Amino acid sequence: MSVRQMGRATFFHISDGKRRLQAYIREDAVGAKRYEEFALFDIGDMIAVEGALFKTRTGELTVHCDGYTFLAKCLHPLPEKWHGLQDVELRYRRRYLDLIVNPDAMEVFRLRSELVAQIRRFFDERGYIEVETPMMHAIPGGALARPFITHHNALDVDLYLRVAPELYLKKLVVGGMEKVYEINRSFRNEGIDSEHNPEFTMLEFYEAYCDYDDMMAMTEELLGELGRTLLGKEELTYGDLTISLQRPFKRIKFMEALSNYSGLAPGRFDDKAAIIKFAETLAPEKKPLTFGKALDVIFDKHVKPHILQPTFVINPPKEVSPLAKAAKDNPDEAARFELLVAGMEIANAFSELTDPAEQRIRFDEQAEERKKGDEETHPIDMDYIQALEYGLPPTGGEGIGIDRLTMLFANRKSIREVILFPLLRPKE
């Protein structure tokens, strides 16, 4: 990683990607020929050295090199301390180079690996079974999102990369797996920005005989434990924010949050046509909009950025939650929550709809919206309805975005900083 030649002796640094160690080679120790060969090495070359350890006058631990072995050649000059590579996009395109010369980048991905390992430990200790479900679906279900389409040549059928594993996991609960989780890759054919990548990692977990209140309690427990394990405390720094992970997290109803943060007078929500028209100006690509989806658009644009500390936003419109039970105190609302932290949605959960007849009605309503041109609807999945007919016990389910969770714990403002190889526009 560095070389400082001093006549017949040379100091240099080697690195394992995490730490650096100084080494010292002398001509009289290895011989003139070997010393001349060593002088041919460049920054970035891979070598193995052997020798005894000693400390220099300044106290730096150093290997007194008795011998070395050449391992691999670096044919390109490395940027010195990253000053030579200012293009952020190039860091993502050549992540290997980012990892070589930027120790902070390496630490982000070590943290991510540890975060996933701790999540597994958390659920394993609570009796959950980790499972794997298909990534290619005949019907793109489990979330309101545009799918990627592929084709299976042998069967001559179109398939969809999964937008969520939800329906398969709930089928397992029907089958008697009362506690299941999956850390999965999902795909959504949508935009790319600081919080979205078309290919992303999600944790989904389901537990029988629970509801969304139980999911809130478990989420608080999980985030607090991650804070203690990864950071040594129940708080984290995100930009200029200090975010507390101590229980309990704040809870606020969806409509209350809209009234408090959207800037719209509460009375305006009574004028459904005006709300839909206003939402269309905020997200013209989402036409046509229903009232419930219009409220959701306004929430995304005008409410989320204001919610910084961990907050459960509960009971959104049932219309945008076709797989969730209705709230007990309001049939137009869903027994569902989103966890917001630092203006980002981190988790989404609900009490699962278990009535197959009601689920069919919800799917039919979604089909009518699709006929009107709304692509972000849930298709009718008769196989899932049939599974419900065998009996899904009362169940709570939740999805947590691993990438965004890593952003929080690693203090990174872009999702590209926490995905090793994010999707980028092809170079011309």
PLY file of the C-alpha trace (Angstrom):
ply
format ascii 1.0
element vertex 428
property float x
property float y
property float z
element edge 427
property int vertex1
property int vertex2
end_header
0.00 0.00 0.00
3.03 2.29 0.33
6.78 2.14 -0.28
9.60 4.26 1.17
13.04 3.30 -0.14
16.13 4.32 1.79
19.13 3.07 -0.20
19.76 -0.57 0.69
16.67 -0.73 2.94
12.97 -0.17 2.25
9.95 0.36 4.49
6.55 -0.60 3.07
2.98 -1.23 4.24
0.84 -4.24 3.50
-2.89 -4.48 4.17
-5.50 -7.21 4.65
-8.24 -4.78 3.65
-8.95 -3.85 7.24
-5.65 -2.96 8.87
-2.17 -2.01 7.71
1.11 -3.46 8.89
4.56 -2.00 8.24
7.35 -4.22 6.90
11.06 -3.62 6.52
13.36 -5.26 3.95
17.15 -4.97 3.76
19.47 -6.01 0.95
21.85 -7.79 3.31
18.97 -9.87 4.71
17.50 -11.16 1.43
20.42 -10.78 -0.97
21.11 -8.28 -3.76
19.11 -10.13 -6.44
16.00 -10.53 -4.32
16.24 -6.93 -3.18
16.43 -5.76 -6.83
13.38 -7.88 -7.64
11.48 -6.34 -4.75
12.19 -2.88 -6.20
10.13 -3.87 -9.25
6.93 -4.21 -7.19
4.27 -1.49 -7.51
1.59 -0.15 -5.20
-1.28 -2.64 -5.35
0.80 -5.73 -6.00
-0.01 -8.68 -3.75
2.87 -10.25 -1.83
3.40 -12.45 1.20
6.19 -11.59 3.61
7.73 -13.52 6.46
10.01 -12.48 9.27
10.24 -11.48 12.89
8.23 -8.67 14.49
9.88 -5.66 16.08
8.96 -2.10 16.97
10.57 0.95 15.42
11.79 3.92 17.42
8.36 5.48 17.02
6.72 2.34 18.40
5.22 1.07 15.14
4.90 -2.70 14.91
6.95 -3.88 11.90
7.88 -7.14 10.17
11.63 -7.54 9.59
11.36 -9.24 6.21
13.50 -12.37 5.82
11.71 -13.40 2.63
8.80 -12.63 0.37
6.59 -14.34 -2.23
5.01 -12.62 -5.22
1.27 -13.45 -5.45
-0.51 -11.20 -7.97
0.22 -8.17 -10.16
-1.77 -4.91 -10.13
-1.61 -3.52 -13.67
-3.22 -0.16 -12.83
-1.97 2.52 -10.44
-4.06 2.78 -7.29
-5.47 6.20 -6.33
-3.39 7.56 -3.48
-5.65 7.88 -0.42
-8.61 8.20 -2.79
-7.62 11.68 -4.00
-7.24 10.35 -7.51
-10.81 9.07 -7.80
-13.34 11.81 -7.18
-16.12 10.37 -9.36
-18.62 8.85 -6.92
-20.28 6.78 -9.65
-16.92 5.27 -10.55
-16.64 4.03 -6.96
-19.85 2.05 -7.49
-18.84 0.77 -10.93
-15.44 -0.37 -9.63
-16.40 -1.40 -6.11
-13.32 -3.60 -5.91
-11.17 -0.46 -6.22
-13.30 1.33 -3.64
-12.72 -1.52 -1.19
-8.95 -1.62 -1.83
-8.24 2.02 -1.12
-11.16 3.16 1.04
-11.20 1.52 4.51
-14.54 3.21 5.31
-16.22 1.38 2.44
-14.89 -1.94 3.69
-16.23 -1.21 7.18
-19.72 -0.47 5.81
-19.93 -3.95 4.33
-18.43 -5.62 7.38
-21.16 -3.88 9.39
-23.82 -5.01 6.94
-22.64 -8.62 7.21
-22.72 -8.43 11.01
-26.18 -6.83 10.95
-27.59 -9.71 8.88
-25.87 -12.25 11.15
-27.39 -10.63 14.25
-30.86 -10.59 12.65
-30.56 -14.33 12.01
-29.46 -14.92 15.58
-32.40 -12.83 16.88
-35.01 -14.93 15.06
-33.28 -18.27 15.51
-33.22 -17.75 19.28
-36.98 -17.12 19.22
-37.80 -20.39 17.52
-38.24 -19.10 13.97
-37.43 -21.30 10.98
-35.42 -19.71 8.17
-36.79 -20.72 4.77
-36.23 -20.08 1.08
-39.09 -19.39 -1.31
-39.14 -19.03 -5.12
-37.70 -15.94 -6.79
-39.63 -16.56 -10.01
-43.41 -16.30 -9.68
-46.23 -17.13 -12.04
-48.16 -14.22 -10.50
-46.32 -11.14 -9.13
-47.94 -10.98 -5.69
-47.22 -9.76 -2.19
-46.84 -6.05 -2.85
-48.24 -3.24 -4.97
-45.32 -2.82 -7.36
-44.34 -3.20 -11.02
-42.53 -6.51 -11.63
-39.72 -7.55 -13.93
-40.82 -10.11 -16.52
-38.74 -13.05 -17.73
-39.48 -16.12 -19.84
-38.97 -19.81 -19.11
-38.08 -21.48 -22.41
-38.75 -25.11 -21.46
-42.23 -24.38 -20.10
-42.82 -21.55 -22.59
-44.35 -19.32 -19.92
-43.70 -15.80 -18.73
-42.59 -15.52 -15.13
-42.03 -12.57 -12.81
-39.12 -11.83 -10.53
-40.64 -11.63 -7.08
-41.69 -8.26 -5.72
-42.08 -9.85 -2.26
-42.05 -13.39 -0.77
-45.16 -12.70 1.34
-47.70 -15.09 -0.14
-45.37 -18.09 -0.10
-44.41 -17.42 3.52
-48.03 -17.23 4.59
-48.71 -20.52 2.81
-46.06 -22.02 5.09
-47.95 -20.69 8.12
-51.07 -22.38 6.74
-48.99 -25.56 6.57
-48.11 -25.38 10.26
-44.82 -23.44 10.29
-45.98 -21.01 12.95
-42.78 -18.89 12.93
-40.94 -18.36 9.63
-38.54 -15.80 8.23
-36.62 -15.24 5.02
-33.82 -12.84 4.15
-34.47 -12.50 0.47
-33.72 -10.62 -2.71
-36.72 -8.91 -4.26
-37.10 -6.96 -7.48
-39.29 -4.00 -8.41
-39.28 -2.43 -11.84
-39.38 1.12 -10.56
-37.22 4.22 -10.21
-33.72 4.56 -8.77
-32.88 7.16 -6.15
-31.07 7.50 -2.82
-33.55 5.11 -1.13
-34.47 2.76 -3.99
-32.60 0.13 -5.99
-34.54 -2.21 -8.32
-32.86 -5.23 -6.69
-32.91 -5.08 -2.90
-32.71 -7.23 0.22
-35.60 -7.66 2.58
-36.26 -9.49 5.81
-39.79 -10.88 6.02
-41.11 -12.76 9.04
-44.49 -14.18 10.04
-45.78 -15.51 13.34
-49.07 -17.25 13.98
-51.33 -16.06 16.82
-49.89 -12.54 16.63
-51.13 -9.23 15.28
-49.55 -5.94 14.22
-49.26 -4.79 17.84
-47.06 -7.82 18.50
-45.02 -6.96 15.41
-44.45 -3.44 16.75
-43.15 -4.82 20.03
-40.82 -7.25 18.25
-39.53 -4.49 15.94
-38.66 -2.31 18.93
-36.88 -5.26 20.51
-34.97 -6.10 17.31
-33.73 -2.54 16.64
-32.73 -2.03 20.26
-30.75 -5.27 20.25
-29.06 -4.37 16.95
-28.04 -1.03 18.46
-26.54 -2.68 21.54
-24.77 -5.39 19.56
-23.45 -3.35 16.62
-22.93 0.06 18.20
-22.79 -0.66 21.92
-25.76 1.61 22.68
-29.45 2.09 21.90
-28.90 5.10 19.67
-27.25 5.87 16.37
-25.98 8.89 14.48
-27.46 9.57 11.06
-26.14 12.75 9.48
-26.84 15.52 11.96
-29.43 13.43 13.80
-29.05 11.42 16.97
-31.69 8.70 16.72
-32.86 6.94 19.86
-33.67 3.22 19.62
-35.03 3.02 23.14
-38.54 1.64 23.64
-41.28 2.59 23.22
-41.29 4.14 19.76
-43.86 6.86 19.07
-47.17 5.79 17.47
-49.37 8.04 15.37
-52.38 7.35 13.15
-51.97 7.84 9.41
-54.66 10.53 9.11
-53.33 12.32 12.18
-49.86 12.39 10.63
-51.34 13.80 7.41
-53.09 16.55 9.35
-50.00 17.36 11.41
-47.32 17.36 8.74
-48.80 17.71 5.24
-49.56 21.42 5.47
-53.13 20.75 4.34
-56.02 21.88 6.49
-57.87 18.89 7.99
-61.09 19.94 6.24
-59.47 19.51 2.82
-59.43 15.75 3.27
-63.23 15.75 3.02
-62.98 16.90 -0.62
-61.91 13.65 -2.26
-61.82 15.02 -5.80
-59.54 17.90 -4.77
-57.23 15.54 -2.88
-56.91 13.27 -5.93
-56.18 16.24 -8.17
-53.55 17.55 -5.77
-51.88 14.13 -5.54
-51.75 13.88 -9.33
-49.61 17.02 -9.41
-47.21 15.39 -6.94
-46.93 12.06 -8.78
-48.19 12.39 -12.37
-46.78 8.95 -13.23
-49.25 7.28 -10.83
-52.46 8.21 -12.65
-55.22 7.16 -12.26
-55.44 7.60 -8.50
-58.11 6.55 -6.06
-58.69 8.56 -2.89
-56.75 6.10 -0.75
-53.78 6.07 -3.11
-53.90 9.87 -3.35
-53.58 10.07 0.43
-50.63 7.67 0.22
-48.90 9.90 -2.36
-49.37 13.00 -0.20
-48.05 11.05 2.77
-44.89 10.05 0.87
-44.19 13.57 -0.39
-45.22 15.76 2.55
-45.23 13.64 5.71
-42.35 11.16 5.62
-39.57 13.81 5.45
-40.81 15.30 8.77
-40.73 12.06 10.79
-37.17 11.64 12.06
-37.26 9.63 15.29
-38.54 6.01 15.11
-42.31 6.27 14.67
-45.01 3.71 13.92
-47.54 5.27 11.55
-50.61 3.07 12.01
-53.93 2.43 10.26
-53.48 3.72 6.68
-56.39 3.36 4.20
-57.48 -0.25 3.73
-57.61 0.45 0.00
-53.80 0.48 -0.23
-53.48 -2.59 1.99
-55.26 -5.42 0.12
-53.62 -8.19 2.17
-54.24 -6.67 5.62
-57.14 -7.04 8.02
-59.37 -4.04 8.57
-58.73 -2.07 11.76
-61.07 -3.00 14.60
-62.27 0.56 15.20
-62.58 1.66 11.54
-63.41 -0.70 8.63
-61.93 1.79 6.12
-58.51 1.56 7.74
-56.01 -1.30 7.79
-54.55 -3.00 10.85
-51.13 -2.06 9.54
-48.14 0.10 10.34
-45.10 1.59 8.68
-42.00 2.26 10.76
-40.40 5.56 9.74
-36.91 6.61 10.80
-35.05 9.67 9.48
-37.78 10.22 6.90
-37.45 6.69 5.47
-39.78 3.73 5.58
-37.83 0.97 7.31
-40.56 -1.59 8.01
-44.08 -2.41 6.92
-46.32 -4.84 8.80
-49.92 -5.80 9.40
-52.37 -8.22 10.87
-52.82 -10.61 7.96
-56.18 -10.95 6.27
-57.19 -14.58 6.88
-60.72 -14.71 5.38
-60.54 -16.21 1.85
-63.90 -14.73 0.82
-62.84 -11.23 1.88
-59.47 -11.71 0.18
-61.21 -12.58 -3.09
-63.31 -9.42 -2.84
-60.14 -7.36 -2.28
-58.46 -8.98 -5.30
-61.53 -8.27 -7.46
-61.41 -4.62 -6.41
-57.74 -4.51 -7.37
-58.59 -6.05 -10.75
-61.10 -3.27 -11.42
-58.45 -0.66 -10.71
-56.04 -2.43 -13.08
-58.64 -2.23 -15.85
-58.67 1.53 -15.34
-54.93 1.66 -15.96
-53.43 1.36 -12.48
-50.43 -0.96 -12.84
-49.63 -0.93 -9.12
-52.40 -3.31 -8.10
-52.40 -6.83 -6.70
-53.40 -9.51 -9.24
-55.93 -12.20 -8.43
-54.06 -15.22 -7.05
-56.46 -18.13 -6.80
-53.75 -20.47 -5.50
-53.26 -18.18 -2.51
-57.02 -17.97 -1.89
-57.18 -21.76 -1.98
-54.41 -21.89 0.63
-56.44 -19.54 2.85
-59.39 -21.89 2.54
-57.37 -24.50 4.46
-57.12 -22.05 7.37
-54.59 -19.32 8.10
-54.52 -18.70 11.86
-54.44 -15.11 13.13
-51.00 -14.00 11.95
-48.76 -10.98 12.14
-46.29 -10.38 9.34
-43.62 -7.82 8.62
-41.03 -6.79 6.06
-37.89 -4.80 6.92
-35.59 -3.32 4.29
-32.05 -4.55 5.01
-30.46 -1.94 2.74
-32.15 1.01 4.44
-31.52 -0.46 7.86
-27.83 -0.66 6.95
-27.95 2.97 5.80
-29.06 3.95 9.29
-26.51 1.89 11.20
-23.63 2.78 8.86
-24.65 6.47 8.66
-24.90 6.55 4.87
-27.33 8.76 3.00
-27.46 6.77 -0.25
-28.57 3.17 -0.74
-25.74 2.79 -3.25
-23.26 3.14 -0.41
-24.55 -0.05 1.25
-25.10 -2.27 -1.81
-21.90 -3.78 -3.15
-22.93 -3.58 -6.79
-25.90 -1.20 -7.22
-27.65 -1.00 -10.57
-26.27 1.84 -12.69
-27.14 3.24 -16.07
-24.96 1.54 -18.73
-22.01 3.63 -19.87
-22.33 4.93 -23.43
0 1
1 2
2 3
3 4
4 5
5 6
6 7
7 8
8 9
9 10
10 11
11 12
12 13
13 14
14 15
15 16
16 17
17 18
18 19
19 20
20 21
21 22
22 23
23 24
24 25
25 26
26 27
27 28
28 29
29 30
30 31
31 32
32 33
33 34
34 35
35 36
36 37
37 38
38 39
39 40
40 41
41 42
42 43
43 44
44 45
45 46
46 47
47 48
48 49
49 50
50 51
51 52
52 53
53 54
54 55
55 56
56 57
57 58
58 59
59 60
60 61
61 62
62 63
63 64
64 65
65 66
66 67
67 68
68 69
69 70
70 71
71 72
72 73
73 74
74 75
75 76
76 77
77 78
78 79
79 80
80 81
81 82
82 83
83 84
84 85
85 86
86 87
87 88
88 89
89 90
90 91
91 92
92 93
93 94
94 95
95 96
96 97
97 98
98 99
99 100
100 101
101 102
102 103
103 104
104 105
105 106
106 107
107 108
108 109
109 110
110 111
111 112
112 113
113 114
114 115
115 116
116 117
117 118
118 119
119 120
120 121
121 122
122 123
123 124
124 125
125 126
126 127
127 128
128 129
129 130
130 131
131 132
132 133
133 134
134 135
135 136
136 137
137 138
138 139
139 140
140 141
141 142
142 143
143 144
144 145
145 146
146 147
147 148
148 149
149 150
150 151
151 152
152 153
153 154
154 155
155 156
156 157
157 158
158 159
159 160
160 161
161 162
162 163
163 164
164 165
165 166
166 167
167 168
168 169
169 170
170 171
171 172
172 173
173 174
174 175
175 176
176 177
177 178
178 179
179 180
180 181
181 182
182 183
183 184
184 185
185 186
186 187
187 188
188 189
189 190
190 191
191 192
192 193
193 194
194 195
195 196
196 197
197 198
198 199
199 200
200 201
201 202
202 203
203 204
204 205
205 206
206 207
207 208
208 209
209 210
210 211
211 212
212 213
213 214
214 215
215 216
216 217
217 218
218 219
219 220
220 221
221 222
222 223
223 224
224 225
225 226
226 227
227 228
228 229
229 230
230 231
231 232
232 233
233 234
234 235
235 236
236 237
237 238
238 239
239 240
240 241
241 242
242 243
243 244
244 245
245 246
246 247
247 248
248 249
249 250
250 251
251 252
252 253
253 254
254 255
255 256
256 257
257 258
258 259
259 260
260 261
261 262
262 263
263 264
264 265
265 266
266 267
267 268
268 269
269 270
270 271
271 272
272 273
273 274
274 275
275 276
276 277
277 278
278 279
279 280
280 281
281 282
282 283
283 284
284 285
285 286
286 287
287 288
288 289
289 290
290 291
291 292
292 293
293 294
294 295
295 296
296 297
297 298
298 299
299 300
300 301
301 302
302 303
303 304
304 305
305 306
306 307
307 308
308 309
309 310
310 311
311 312
312 313
313 314
314 315
315 316
316 317
317 318
318 319
319 320
320 321
321 322
322 323
323 324
324 325
325 326
326 327
327 328
328 329
329 330
330 331
331 332
332 333
333 334
334 335
335 336
336 337
337 338
338 339
339 340
340 341
341 342
342 343
343 344
344 345
345 346
346 347
347 348
348 349
349 350
350 351
351 352
352 353
353 354
354 355
355 356
356 357
357 358
358 359
359 360
360 361
361 362
362 363
363 364
364 365
365 366
366 367
367 368
368 369
369 370
370 371
371 372
372 373
373 374
374 375
375 376
376 377
377 378
378 379
379 380
380 381
381 382
382 383
383 384
384 385
385 386
386 387
387 388
388 389
389 390
390 391
391 392
392 393
393 394
394 395
395 396
396 397
397 398
398 399
399 400
400 401
401 402
402 403
403 404
404 405
405 406
406 407
407 408
408 409
409 410
410 411
411 412
412 413
413 414
414 415
415 416
416 417
417 418
418 419
419 420
420 421
421 422
422 423
423 424
424 425
425 426
426 427
